[in-house]
């Protein structure tokens, strides 16, 4: 061999690795086709069983049909999961994946990461991820006839999944009484993001199936929320958008986001609105943030506190009854009534925050507003650089 000048190829794995990579690239399209066909079969099966189960009127068969439907659903999800691992993963590894496939795999591992720390959320999030992946694939392939048949099943399953996710967050919020502010803030953000996701992506499909007239009780809030879907939002816009999400949740997720959790979410937004007023640089932005705060306080009182039955402190309940009586007597359709309403809200706000030194700037803002409306008078103090206020009787 040396005489003929032949070189012996090194068997360090590089040669076989290249062959393996080439074969994998050739086999990937085949696996995609097989997995795609399997998903189609399992999807058809679950849709058929869903239709039989929902149209059944025989109570004796209900349990067996439900089990058959749930078994078909599990097999359907397993086929999508297999597609992710057998096809998308290998395409990403072989660097032949599209941007959509790369993002899909990234989201998959984000969901899987929850398994060790938040198993319940992982269970719901994985189902949601797999359903979304197949639904987006159907839309990208313009399979409109399949989508029309798929939508009722998709909405039905997503409804249960979102309720489970929100209920889990509500439990976390209740369990984190002694948790840090950052931990609580994380749960609040998760609740708002989940509601946003549902109202943006699932509710429109549900309205299309059932008809908008069925949702007249939330249609006004939904349309206002929809106005915030386009364009860049500032802090005030985000607060207002989330207010409409909470309003919708009081109708659609009464049990998953119970009153006690909704109350905490509203208080979170009210604190953010106060901060926005103080941090605004111009009078116009301050007034805009203040208007949002007044709307938010009214929404909070009407949707939450007025329906609250259990109060930890009986005195708080009595105080609120007096507040609510005054509020209901105001004629809100007149300009004078609007001013009286604001005075009532500001005075109630001052009772809640005036003992906290951190709120001194917003307290000054509130008192200036009351002075502007003639509810109190500002008195100069020759012995102090500060300002004193005296109450004036204003009919409310």
VOPAGU-2260 file (C-alpha; in pm, 1 decimal, decimal comma):
REM VOPAGU-2260
SITE   aa  ch    i         X         Y         Z
SITE  UNK   A    0       0,0       0,0       0,0
SITE  UNK   A    1     289,9     234,6      82,1
SITE  UNK   A    2     456,2     154,6    -250,6
SITE  UNK   A    3     141,5     244,5    -444,1
SITE  UNK   A    4      96,9     566,0    -242,0
SITE  UNK   A    5    -245,5     473,7    -108,6
SITE  UNK   A    6    -382,1     656,5     197,4
SITE  UNK   A    7    -577,3     470,6     463,7
SITE  UNK   A    8    -897,1     657,2     567,4
SITE  UNK   A    9    -915,1     727,1     940,2
SITE  UNK   A   10   -1207,1     564,9    1117,7
SITE  UNK   A   11   -1254,9     840,3    1380,5
SITE  UNK   A   12   -1628,3     869,1    1313,2
SITE  UNK   A   13   -1627,8    1174,2    1083,8
SITE  UNK   A   14   -1695,1     967,8     770,0
SITE  UNK   A   15   -1980,4     771,2     925,5
SITE  UNK   A   16   -2119,8    1084,8    1087,8
SITE  UNK   A   17   -2149,4    1249,4     743,7
SITE  UNK   A   18   -2326,4     942,5     603,7
SITE  UNK   A   19   -2563,0     936,5     904,2
SITE  UNK   A   20   -2646,6    1307,5     860,2
SITE  UNK   A   21   -2715,3    1259,2     488,9
SITE  UNK   A   22   -2942,7     959,3     552,6
SITE  UNK   A   23   -3128,3    1153,6     826,1
SITE  UNK   A   24   -3192,8    1439,2     582,1
SITE  UNK   A   25   -3332,1    1191,3     330,0
SITE  UNK   A   26   -3553,5    1018,8     586,4
SITE  UNK   A   27   -3695,8    1337,4     746,1
SITE  UNK   A   28   -3949,3    1407,3     466,1
SITE  UNK   A   29   -4066,3    1043,9     490,9
SITE  UNK   A   30   -4114,4    1070,7     867,6
SITE  UNK   A   31   -4298,1    1400,1     828,8
SITE  UNK   A   32   -4534,6    1234,1     583,4
SITE  UNK   A   33   -4592,6     934,0     811,1
SITE  UNK   A   34   -4644,8    1147,5    1122,0
SITE  UNK   A   35   -4867,8    1390,3     931,0
SITE  UNK   A   36   -5081,7    1101,7     811,3
SITE  UNK   A   37   -5099,9     961,3    1164,5
SITE  UNK   A   38   -5211,9    1300,6    1302,9
SITE  UNK   A   39   -5483,1    1322,4    1036,6
SITE  UNK   A   40   -5615,1     975,7    1127,8
SITE  UNK   A   41   -5615,8    1050,7    1501,7
SITE  UNK   A   42   -5770,3    1396,1    1444,1
SITE  UNK   A   43   -6053,2    1245,6    1240,1
SITE  UNK   A   44   -6108,7     987,0    1510,9
SITE  UNK   A   45   -6131,5    1242,3    1794,1
SITE  UNK   A   46   -6364,1    1467,8    1591,6
SITE  UNK   A   47   -6592,4    1173,7    1516,2
SITE  UNK   A   48   -6603,1    1067,7    1883,1
SITE  UNK   A   49   -6656,2    1429,9    1995,6
SITE  UNK   A   50   -6955,7    1463,8    1763,2
SITE  UNK   A   51   -7107,4    1133,6    1880,9
SITE  UNK   A   52   -7053,3    1228,4    2247,4
SITE  UNK   A   53   -7198,1    1581,5    2221,9
SITE  UNK   A   54   -7501,4    1470,3    2016,4
SITE  UNK   A   55   -7582,0    1174,8    2240,6
SITE  UNK   A   56   -7916,9    1190,2    2423,2
SITE  UNK   A   57   -7899,4     849,0    2586,7
SITE  UNK   A   58   -7781,6     899,1    2946,5
SITE  UNK   A   59   -7694,2     532,1    2982,3
SITE  UNK   A   60   -7438,1     559,1    2702,4
SITE  UNK   A   61   -7297,5     893,3    2817,9
SITE  UNK   A   62   -7019,3     756,6    3037,9
SITE  UNK   A   63   -6890,9     503,2    2781,9
SITE  UNK   A   64   -6903,4     758,9    2498,8
SITE  UNK   A   65   -6717,8    1013,2    2710,6
SITE  UNK   A   66   -6443,7     758,5    2786,2
SITE  UNK   A   67   -6413,2     669,0    2418,0
SITE  UNK   A   68   -6386,9    1037,1    2329,4
SITE  UNK   A   69   -6123,7    1104,4    2597,7
SITE  UNK   A   70   -5919,3     801,1    2488,2
SITE  UNK   A   71   -5928,8     924,9    2127,7
SITE  UNK   A   72   -5817,5    1269,6    2249,3
SITE  UNK   A   73   -5516,2    1122,3    2431,3
SITE  UNK   A   74   -5408,8     928,2    2121,0
SITE  UNK   A   75   -5450,5    1241,9    1911,1
SITE  UNK   A   76   -5223,0    1445,2    2141,1
SITE  UNK   A   77   -4967,7    1162,4    2145,9
SITE  UNK   A   78   -4951,8    1166,4    1764,9
SITE  UNK   A   79   -4876,2    1543,5    1766,2
SITE  UNK   A   80   -4616,4    1494,4    2040,6
SITE  UNK   A   81   -4452,4    1220,4    1833,5
SITE  UNK   A   82   -4447,4    1455,0    1533,9
SITE  UNK   A   83   -4260,4    1717,3    1740,1
SITE  UNK   A   84   -3994,5    1471,5    1858,7
SITE  UNK   A   85   -3955,7    1261,2    1542,0
SITE  UNK   A   86   -3982,4    1533,7    1281,1
SITE  UNK   A   87   -3943,1    1888,6    1409,9
SITE  UNK   A   88   -3663,0    1802,9    1654,2
SITE  UNK   A   89   -3463,7    1615,5    1388,4
SITE  UNK   A   90   -3517,6    1890,6    1131,5
SITE  UNK   A   91   -3390,5    2151,9    1377,0
SITE  UNK   A   92   -3093,7    1930,7    1460,6
SITE  UNK   A   93   -3018,4    1879,7    1089,1
SITE  UNK   A   94   -3057,8    2256,9    1032,7
SITE  UNK   A   95   -3329,9    2208,6     773,9
SITE  UNK   A   96   -3616,1    2345,7     986,4
SITE  UNK   A   97   -3821,1    2652,0     902,4
SITE  UNK   A   98   -3844,2    2947,0    1143,3
SITE  UNK   A   99   -4193,5    2828,0    1247,2
SITE  UNK   A  100   -4054,3    2482,3    1333,7
SITE  UNK   A  101   -3763,8    2631,0    1528,8
SITE  UNK   A  102   -4002,2    2848,8    1732,1
SITE  UNK   A  103   -4235,9    2551,3    1783,0
SITE  UNK   A  104   -3952,4    2343,2    1931,0
SITE  UNK   A  105   -3841,1    2632,5    2151,8
SITE  UNK   A  106   -4195,8    2667,4    2290,3
SITE  UNK   A  107   -4212,2    2290,9    2340,3
SITE  UNK   A  108   -3906,4    2293,9    2569,1
SITE  UNK   A  109   -4040,8    2598,1    2755,7
SITE  UNK   A  110   -4352,8    2394,7    2836,9
SITE  UNK   A  111   -4153,5    2080,8    2927,4
SITE  UNK   A  112   -3941,7    2289,2    3165,8
SITE  UNK   A  113   -4253,3    2344,7    3383,3
SITE  UNK   A  114   -4283,3    1973,3    3462,0
SITE  UNK   A  115   -4042,9    1976,1    3756,6
SITE  UNK   A  116   -4170,1    2289,7    3931,0
SITE  UNK   A  117   -4536,4    2335,5    3824,0
SITE  UNK   A  118   -4672,3    1996,8    3718,2
SITE  UNK   A  119   -5037,9    2103,8    3704,2
SITE  UNK   A  120   -4958,3    2402,2    3484,0
SITE  UNK   A  121   -4733,1    2179,2    3270,8
SITE  UNK   A  122   -5022,0    1935,9    3214,3
SITE  UNK   A  123   -5254,8    2209,7    3087,4
SITE  UNK   A  124   -4986,4    2402,0    2897,9
SITE  UNK   A  125   -4869,7    2093,7    2708,6
SITE  UNK   A  126   -5223,9    2012,1    2592,5
SITE  UNK   A  127   -5270,0    2374,3    2486,9
SITE  UNK   A  128   -4937,7    2375,3    2301,4
SITE  UNK   A  129   -5012,0    2054,4    2106,5
SITE  UNK   A  130   -5364,6    2168,0    2010,9
SITE  UNK   A  131   -5235,6    2509,6    1902,5
SITE  UNK   A  132   -4959,8    2351,4    1693,8
SITE  UNK   A  133   -5203,0    2138,0    1493,9
SITE  UNK   A  134   -5454,7    2422,7    1463,0
SITE  UNK   A  135   -5190,0    2661,4    1324,6
SITE  UNK   A  136   -5075,5    2389,2    1081,8
SITE  UNK   A  137   -5432,6    2353,4     952,5
SITE  UNK   A  138   -5459,7    2730,8     906,9
SITE  UNK   A  139   -5123,4    2750,5     729,1
SITE  UNK   A  140   -5236,0    2474,1     491,2
SITE  UNK   A  141   -5566,6    2661,2     427,1
SITE  UNK   A  142   -5774,0    2356,2     519,6
SITE  UNK   A  143   -6090,2    2561,4     574,0
SITE  UNK   A  144   -6334,4    2269,0     561,4
SITE  UNK   A  145   -6136,4    2079,0     823,9
SITE  UNK   A  146   -6107,1    2393,6    1040,6
SITE  UNK   A  147   -6485,7    2449,8    1028,9
SITE  UNK   A  148   -6537,9    2096,6    1161,2
SITE  UNK   A  149   -6245,3    2125,1    1403,1
SITE  UNK   A  150   -6345,4    2457,5    1567,1
SITE  UNK   A  151   -6626,3    2330,7    1801,3
SITE  UNK   A  152   -6397,7    2057,6    1939,3
SITE  UNK   A  153   -6101,6    2299,0    1963,3
SITE  UNK   A  154   -6300,9    2564,7    2152,9
SITE  UNK   A  155   -6454,3    2303,4    2385,2
SITE  UNK   A  156   -6114,6    2164,5    2483,3
SITE  UNK   A  157   -5947,2    2504,7    2508,4
SITE  UNK   A  158   -6226,6    2628,5    2734,9
SITE  UNK   A  159   -6145,6    2357,1    2988,2
SITE  UNK   A  160   -5770,1    2408,0    2954,6
SITE  UNK   A  161   -5786,8    2786,0    3013,4
SITE  UNK   A  162   -6015,9    2738,3    3312,8
SITE  UNK   A  163   -5768,6    2488,9    3457,6
SITE  UNK   A  164   -5472,5    2723,3    3405,7
SITE  UNK   A  165   -5653,2    3021,4    3561,7
SITE  UNK   A  166   -5778,0    2816,4    3855,8
SITE  UNK   A  167   -5421,8    2698,6    3918,5
SITE  UNK   A  168   -5297,4    3060,6    3923,3
SITE  UNK   A  169   -5581,1    3157,6    4160,1
SITE  UNK   A  170   -5475,8    2881,5    4399,9
SITE  UNK   A  171   -5113,9    2996,8    4377,3
SITE  UNK   A  172   -5218,0    3352,8    4459,7
SITE  UNK   A  173   -5414,7    3232,8    4762,7
SITE  UNK   A  174   -5118,7    3020,6    4879,1
SITE  UNK   A  175   -4868,9    3306,5    4842,8
SITE  UNK   A  176   -5001,8    3522,8    5127,8
SITE  UNK   A  177   -4655,0    3545,7    5282,2
SITE  UNK   A  178   -4473,4    3540,6    4945,2
SITE  UNK   A  179   -4261,8    3827,2    4817,1
SITE  UNK   A  180   -4409,9    4106,7    4606,9
SITE  UNK   A  181   -4211,5    3983,0    4305,0
SITE  UNK   A  182   -4362,1    3632,9    4333,1
SITE  UNK   A  183   -4712,9    3775,0    4356,3
SITE  UNK   A  184   -4648,9    4010,5    4065,7
SITE  UNK   A  185   -4543,7    3711,4    3855,8
SITE  UNK   A  186   -4877,0    3536,1    3926,3
SITE  UNK   A  187   -5074,4    3855,0    3847,8
SITE  UNK   A  188   -4892,0    3886,2    3515,1
SITE  UNK   A  189   -4966,4    3521,1    3435,1
SITE  UNK   A  190   -5338,0    3572,6    3504,3
SITE  UNK   A  191   -5357,4    3882,0    3282,5
SITE  UNK   A  192   -5154,3    3717,6    3002,8
SITE  UNK   A  193   -5374,5    3405,2    3008,7
SITE  UNK   A  194   -5694,5    3612,3    2996,5
SITE  UNK   A  195   -5547,1    3820,0    2711,9
SITE  UNK   A  196   -5457,5    3504,1    2520,2
SITE  UNK   A  197   -5806,4    3358,4    2564,1
SITE  UNK   A  198   -5997,6    3675,7    2469,2
SITE  UNK   A  199   -5767,7    3738,1    2168,6
SITE  UNK   A  200   -5759,5    3386,6    2023,5
SITE  UNK   A  201   -6039,1    3165,4    2157,8
SITE  UNK   A  202   -6332,2    3399,4    2227,1
SITE  UNK   A  203   -6358,0    3522,8    1862,5
SITE  UNK   A  204   -6389,9    3161,0    1740,8
SITE  UNK   A  205   -6648,8    3090,8    2010,7
SITE  UNK   A  206   -6848,6    3397,8    1907,7
SITE  UNK   A  207   -6836,1    3286,3    1545,0
SITE  UNK   A  208   -6974,2    2942,5    1637,1
SITE  UNK   A  209   -7242,1    3055,0    1884,6
SITE  UNK   A  210   -7327,1    3395,8    1738,0
SITE  UNK   A  211   -7234,2    3732,6    1893,0
SITE  UNK   A  212   -7586,8    3788,4    2030,6
SITE  UNK   A  213   -7519,6    3515,0    2287,7
SITE  UNK   A  214   -7246,1    3735,0    2436,8
SITE  UNK   A  215   -7434,4    4063,7    2468,6
SITE  UNK   A  216   -7338,4    4087,3    2838,1
SITE  UNK   A  217   -6966,3    4114,6    2749,1
SITE  UNK   A  218   -6982,9    4251,0    2393,9
SITE  UNK   A  219   -6921,9    4613,9    2497,8
SITE  UNK   A  220   -6614,5    4521,3    2703,8
SITE  UNK   A  221   -6488,1    4290,3    2428,4
SITE  UNK   A  222   -6512,1    4564,3    2164,2
SITE  UNK   A  223   -6330,2    4811,0    2391,9
SITE  UNK   A  224   -6060,9    4548,2    2457,4
SITE  UNK   A  225   -6032,8    4484,6    2081,8
SITE  UNK   A  226   -5952,1    4853,4    2024,1
SITE  UNK   A  227   -5627,8    4801,4    2216,8
SITE  UNK   A  228   -5511,5    4516,7    1989,9
SITE  UNK   A  229   -5360,0    4752,8    1734,0
SITE  UNK   A  230   -5078,2    5001,4    1786,5
SITE  UNK   A  231   -4825,7    5062,3    2060,7
SITE  UNK   A  232   -4971,7    5081,6    2411,1
SITE  UNK   A  233   -4846,8    5305,1    2690,8
SITE  UNK   A  234   -4882,8    5219,1    3060,3
SITE  UNK   A  235   -5226,8    5379,8    3087,3
SITE  UNK   A  236   -5350,9    5184,2    2783,4
SITE  UNK   A  237   -5225,3    4856,6    2931,4
SITE  UNK   A  238   -5407,2    4924,9    3259,4
SITE  UNK   A  239   -5732,0    5003,9    3077,3
SITE  UNK   A  240   -5698,0    4696,6    2854,4
SITE  UNK   A  241   -5651,2    4474,3    3159,3
SITE  UNK   A  242   -5952,4    4634,6    3325,5
SITE  UNK   A  243   -6168,0    4513,0    3035,0
SITE  UNK   A  244   -6011,2    4167,3    3064,7
SITE  UNK   A  245   -6113,5    4152,5    3431,2
SITE  UNK   A  246   -6463,9    4270,1    3341,7
SITE  UNK   A  247   -6494,1    3986,1    3087,8
SITE  UNK   A  248   -6353,6    3735,5    3338,4
SITE  UNK   A  249   -6634,8    3820,5    3583,6
SITE  UNK   A  250   -6875,4    3668,1    3327,5
SITE  UNK   A  251   -6672,1    3388,3    3168,5
SITE  UNK   A  252   -6439,3    3272,0    3447,3
SITE  UNK   A  253   -6640,8    3325,5    3764,9
SITE  UNK   A  254   -6511,8    3006,0    3928,1
SITE  UNK   A  255   -6161,4    2997,3    3780,6
SITE  UNK   A  256   -6093,3    3360,5    3879,9
SITE  UNK   A  257   -6304,6    3386,5    4198,0
SITE  UNK   A  258   -6410,8    3714,9    4354,9
SITE  UNK   A  259   -6124,5    3722,3    4606,4
SITE  UNK   A  260   -5867,8    3689,7    4323,6
SITE  UNK   A  261   -6046,6    3942,6    4100,6
SITE  UNK   A  262   -6040,7    4184,2    4396,9
SITE  UNK   A  263   -5663,2    4148,5    4428,7
SITE  UNK   A  264   -5616,4    4196,6    4053,3
SITE  UNK   A  265   -5825,6    4516,1    4057,1
SITE  UNK   A  266   -5625,7    4652,0    4353,0
SITE  UNK   A  267   -5306,6    4574,3    4161,8
SITE  UNK   A  268   -5431,0    4782,8    3866,0
SITE  UNK   A  269   -5545,1    5067,5    4093,4
SITE  UNK   A  270   -5195,5    5087,8    4246,6
SITE  UNK   A  271   -5044,1    5096,4    3898,5
SITE  UNK   A  272   -5286,6    5373,1    3795,2
SITE  UNK   A  273   -5188,5    5583,1    4100,0
SITE  UNK   A  274   -4821,3    5542,3    4011,8
SITE  UNK   A  275   -4890,6    5635,7    3648,0
SITE  UNK   A  276   -5052,6    5963,9    3758,3
SITE  UNK   A  277   -4747,6    6062,5    3964,8
SITE  UNK   A  278   -4490,7    5950,7    3704,7
SITE  UNK   A  279   -4663,1    6128,9    3412,1
SITE  UNK   A  280   -4457,0    6424,9    3290,9
SITE  UNK   A  281   -4732,3    6646,0    3147,4
SITE  UNK   A  282   -5066,1    6767,9    3283,5
SITE  UNK   A  283   -5245,2    6610,2    2986,9
SITE  UNK   A  284   -5100,6    6266,4    3061,8
SITE  UNK   A  285   -5174,0    6307,6    3433,9
SITE  UNK   A  286   -5537,9    6387,2    3358,0
SITE  UNK   A  287   -5562,1    6094,0    3117,7
SITE  UNK   A  288   -5420,6    5857,2    3382,6
SITE  UNK   A  289   -5656,5    6006,2    3642,0
SITE  UNK   A  290   -5959,1    5947,2    3415,6
SITE  UNK   A  291   -5850,6    5583,7    3380,0
SITE  UNK   A  292   -5820,2    5555,3    3759,5
SITE  UNK   A  293   -6174,5    5688,5    3814,5
SITE  UNK   A  294   -6313,3    5442,9    3555,1
SITE  UNK   A  295   -6116,8    5161,0    3717,4
SITE  UNK   A  296   -6241,3    5244,2    4069,5
SITE  UNK   A  297   -6602,0    5254,5    3948,3
SITE  UNK   A  298   -6562,2    4923,3    3764,5
SITE  UNK   A  299   -6407,9    4767,8    4075,6
SITE  UNK   A  300   -6693,2    4883,6    4296,9
SITE  UNK   A  301   -6972,1    4783,6    4058,7
SITE  UNK   A  302   -6834,7    4444,2    3950,4
SITE  UNK   A  303   -6662,6    4326,6    4268,2
SITE  UNK   A  304   -6731,8    4505,7    4596,6
SITE  UNK   A  305   -7106,6    4551,3    4540,2
SITE  UNK   A  306   -7139,3    4172,2    4490,0
SITE  UNK   A  307   -6912,4    4077,8    4780,0
SITE  UNK   A  308   -7088,1    3872,2    5047,9
SITE  UNK   A  309   -6811,3    3767,0    5286,8
SITE  UNK   A  310   -6608,3    4040,8    5457,0
SITE  UNK   A  311   -6328,5    3958,2    5701,9
SITE  UNK   A  312   -6393,8    4277,1    5898,9
SITE  UNK   A  313   -6764,5    4352,8    5973,3
SITE  UNK   A  314   -6681,3    4724,5    6010,0
SITE  UNK   A  315   -6544,7    4731,5    5653,7
SITE  UNK   A  316   -6876,9    4590,4    5536,3
SITE  UNK   A  317   -7073,3    4862,1    5718,8
SITE  UNK   A  318   -6845,9    5134,4    5583,7
SITE  UNK   A  319   -6889,7    5004,0    5233,3
SITE  UNK   A  320   -7269,7    4998,1    5268,4
SITE  UNK   A  321   -7260,7    5372,3    5347,8
SITE  UNK   A  322   -7029,4    5433,8    5052,3
SITE  UNK   A  323   -7254,2    5233,0    4817,1
SITE  UNK   A  324   -7567,4    5415,3    4937,0
SITE  UNK   A  325   -7404,4    5749,6    4856,7
SITE  UNK   A  326   -7288,6    5622,0    4516,5
SITE  UNK   A  327   -7633,0    5493,4    4412,9
SITE  UNK   A  328   -7796,7    5828,4    4502,4
SITE  UNK   A  329   -7574,3    6021,7    4258,9
SITE  UNK   A  330   -7722,3    6108,8    3919,4
SITE  UNK   A  331   -7432,1    5996,1    3700,3
SITE  UNK   A  332   -7586,8    6128,1    3378,8
SITE  UNK   A  333   -7521,0    6490,9    3473,8
SITE  UNK   A  334   -7195,5    6685,6    3489,8
SITE  UNK   A  335   -7260,6    6770,4    3855,5
SITE  UNK   A  336   -7319,6    6402,3    3926,4
SITE  UNK   A  337   -6986,9    6309,5    3766,8
SITE  UNK   A  338   -6807,6    6559,1    3990,4
SITE  UNK   A  339   -6987,0    6426,8    4299,2
SITE  UNK   A  340   -6887,7    6073,0    4199,6
SITE  UNK   A  341   -6521,5    6169,6    4167,3
SITE  UNK   A  342   -6527,1    6344,4    4507,1
SITE  UNK   A  343   -6675,6    6031,3    4664,1
SITE  UNK   A  344   -6409,6    5809,7    4504,9
SITE  UNK   A  345   -6119,7    6038,3    4598,9
SITE  UNK   A  346   -6231,5    6065,5    4960,9
SITE  UNK   A  347   -6258,5    5687,5    4980,1
SITE  UNK   A  348   -5912,1    5655,7    4825,0
SITE  UNK   A  349   -5766,4    5894,1    5084,4
SITE  UNK   A  350   -5908,3    5682,1    5367,8
SITE  UNK   A  351   -5726,4    5378,9    5227,3
SITE  UNK   A  352   -5383,6    5532,9    5166,0
SITE  UNK   A  353   -5335,8    5848,2    5375,2
SITE  UNK   A  354   -5152,5    5666,8    5659,7
SITE  UNK   A  355   -4880,7    5545,7    5422,8
SITE  UNK   A  356   -4589,8    5788,6    5372,7
SITE  UNK   A  357   -4507,2    5623,4    5039,0
SITE  UNK   A  358   -4832,3    5765,7    4901,4
SITE  UNK   A  359   -4759,9    6131,1    4987,8
SITE  UNK   A  360   -4741,1    6242,0    4622,5
SITE  UNK   A  361   -5071,2    6086,1    4519,1
SITE  UNK   A  362   -5230,3    6218,0    4840,5
SITE  UNK   A  363   -5120,6    6569,8    4741,8
SITE  UNK   A  364   -5267,8    6513,1    4394,3
SITE  UNK   A  365   -5600,0    6392,8    4541,3
SITE  UNK   A  366   -5624,5    6689,9    4776,9
SITE  UNK   A  367   -5552,3    6930,7    4492,5
SITE  UNK   A  368   -5839,3    6769,0    4300,0
SITE  UNK   A  369   -6073,1    6807,7    4596,9
SITE  UNK   A  370   -5967,9    7172,4    4625,7
SITE  UNK   A  371   -6037,1    7220,7    4255,2
SITE  UNK   A  372   -6389,0    7081,2    4305,6
SITE  UNK   A  373   -6444,8    7295,9    4616,9
SITE  UNK   A  374   -6466,2    6995,9    4851,2
SITE  UNK   A  375   -6182,2    7129,7    5071,3
SITE  UNK   A  376   -5998,0    7460,8    5111,1
SITE  UNK   A  377   -5623,2    7513,7    5100,4
SITE  UNK   A  378   -5494,9    7727,4    5390,4
SITE  UNK   A  379   -5148,8    7882,1    5390,5
SITE  UNK   A  380   -4945,5    7803,5    5700,3
SITE  UNK   A  381   -4704,3    8082,7    5792,6
SITE  UNK   A  382   -4515,1    7850,4    6031,4
SITE  UNK   A  383   -4454,6    7576,2    5774,9
SITE  UNK   A  384   -4348,7    7538,6    5416,4
SITE  UNK   A  385   -4623,1    7280,5    5370,2
SITE  UNK   A  386   -4991,7    7332,6    5305,9
SITE  UNK   A  387   -5294,1    7255,6    5520,1
SITE  UNK   A  388   -5642,1    7162,8    5406,3
SITE  UNK   A  389   -5980,2    7202,1    5573,8
SITE  UNK   A  390   -6292,9    7010,6    5486,1
SITE  UNK   A  391   -6594,6    7179,0    5339,2
SITE  UNK   A  392   -6938,6    7028,5    5329,6
SITE  UNK   A  393   -7028,0    6924,2    4978,3
SITE  UNK   A  394   -7355,5    6759,7    4899,8
SITE  UNK   A  395   -7285,2    6416,9    4748,5
